[in-house]
Each structure stands twice: as C-alpha cells, then as structure tokens.
Amino acid sequence: MASTINLEVDKNPDGSPFYESILVDVLGENRYRVAASPGLAEGMAAGDEIELAPDEPLGYRILKRGGNISIQFFWHDGDIKQCLRELEPKAKAIGGRVDGETPGLLTFTLPVAAGFPAIENIFKDSKTRYPGSSWMYGNVYDPADGKTPLNWWVK
C-alpha cells in the first residue's frame, strides 16, 4: 500500500525541523520499501527497505538495499525542463528513471548494476552544460562525513 513518511532532513532558520515526505510502500508495522528516491534525505534510494528508528542519526535504518543509486541534481538557473529533456533519456537508457522534480532539484534512481562509470557519464558534463548546477550521490557516501563510501554494492 503506497503511503508517505516524513523524515527530518534539516533545520529551518528558526531551528524548527524541516521534513521531507518520502513515498513508500508499507511492508509492516514501522517497515517500508522506498518507492521513489528522495530529493533531500540521504542514505537511501528507491527499492530500499527501511525501518523508522528515531534513535538513529537519520531517523531510520536500512534493512535491505534495493540495488539502486539515488542522484540528486541541483539546478540554480535556466530552464529545468530543457535539462530534464536531456538527462531523462540518458537515465532511461541505462535502466534508470526520474523520481522527482521540484524547483531547483531533480531526483534520479539508477540501477547500481549499470555501473558507476555509466551513471557518472550522464552527469559529468552537467556543470558545463548547465552552469550553476551540481549533482551528488544520495546513497553512496556515509551521510555523517559525506566521504566514506558505504560499499553496500560490494558483494
């Protein structure tokens, strides 16, 4: 059954929590499968099974990986629709999809089986083609430091 859960992803200027609504399928009490890669919440992608865990730093724990990479593409200037028209077919060509489009942000889900070089090829020239844009992996590096690979894809 499709539903949403709210995860705190930041703080507002007044110190109050800022939440992102994550689209999920309910698996059981407090257990969910992420239906669409989130735009701001780090550490997960579509297909991952999670459990809400307020004691964890991100408010959840991963129970099982779904085999997908989440990409957060930040857009600061220009026609995001044109950018989407160029990037979406490249993502689809390697089995990926666009999971979200909001002002200033596109979210992609790509299969890790496509390989990191193929994924990076989609976005590597984005800074040149779309000045002011940037992108990052949403679930490849440890959110605690942003540098340490999670290595969940290594078997």
N, C-alpha and C positions, 0 to 999 in steps of 0.2 A: 504494500500500500504506500503510495507516494505521500510525502509529508515534508515539513521543514523543521529544522532545529536551529536555534540561534547560538552562535559561538562568539565570545568576546574576542575581537581581533585588535583592538587598540583602545585608547582613551580619547575622549573629546577634550577640547581645550579647557573645559570646566572640571575635568577629572572624572566625569561620569563614563561608564563603559560604552564603547561603540561595538555593535554586534553586526555580524553577517548572518543572513539566513541561508542555510545550506540545504539544498534539495537532496532528500534521502528517501530510501525505501525502508520501511520499518521491518526489522527481522525478528524482533522480540522486545522484551522489556529492556529499555535503555541500549538496544543494539540496532545498528543501522548500516545500510550499504549506501555509500555516497553515489547519488545518481548523476550529478554534474560537478565537475571540478570547481572548487570555489575560486572567487576572484581575489580574496584577501587572506583567508585562513590558510596558513602554511602547514605543510607536512602531510597532506592528503590529496588524493585525486579520485576521479570517478572510478567506481568499482571497488574501492577500499571498504572493508568492513570495520566499523568503529564502535566504540562504547563511550558514552559520556562519562567523564571522570573529573569532577571538579578539583580533585587533589592533584591532577596533572597540570604542568605549566600551561598547556594549550587548552585545557578543559576536556580533553578526550584522549583515548588511547587507541592505537591501531591494533585490531585483532587479526586482520588478514589483508594483504595487499592484493589489489585487483589487476596489477600488471600495467598500469598506465602512468604516464608522466603528465603533470599539470604545468602549463606555461601561463604566466601572467604577463601580458603585453600591455605596457603603459603608453598611452598616447596623449600628447600635450598640445598638439597644434595641427590644424588642417582637417581634411576630410576623412574621418574614420571609416566611412562607408567604402571609400576607394581602397583604403588599406585592407579592409575586410575582404573586398572582392579579389584582392591579390593574394592574401595569405590563406584564405579558406580552401581554395582548390589545392594548394600545396599541402596543407594538413590532411585533406581527404585522400590525396594521392598515396600517403603512407599509412592510411587507416585511421586517421585522426578526425577530430571534429571541433567545432566552436561550441563551447558550453555557455558562454556568457558574453554579453555586450552591454556595457554601461558607459556613460560619458567618461572618457579617459582610460578605459580598460577593456581589453578583450581577453577572454579566458579560453584556453585550448586544452583538450585532452588528446594525448598521442600515445600509442602503444609503445612500451619500452622495447618490445621486440623489433620495432623499426630501427632501433639503434640510435645512439646519441649523435653520430655524425649526420644522419638524415634529419633528425629533429633540429639540430643546430643550423643546418643548411637553410631551413625555412626562414630563420630569423636573423642569420648572421649579417646580412646587409641592411637590416632594418634601420640602423642609425643613419646610414647614408640616404636610403630611400625615403625615410620618414623622420626628418630632423626633429629632435626633441623627444623621440620615442626611446623606450628601453624595454627589456624583457628579462624575465628571470624564471628559473625553475621553481615551481611551488612545492615540490615534494622530493627533491634530490638532495638538498643540504639540510643539516640539522638546524632547525629554527633558532636554537639557542645561540649559535655563533655565525650562522649563515655561510660557513666554510667547510665544515666537516661533512663529507659525503655520508648519506645514510646507508648506502650499499645494499638496500633491500632487494635490488635486482640481481645481485651476485648470487649464483647458486653453488 
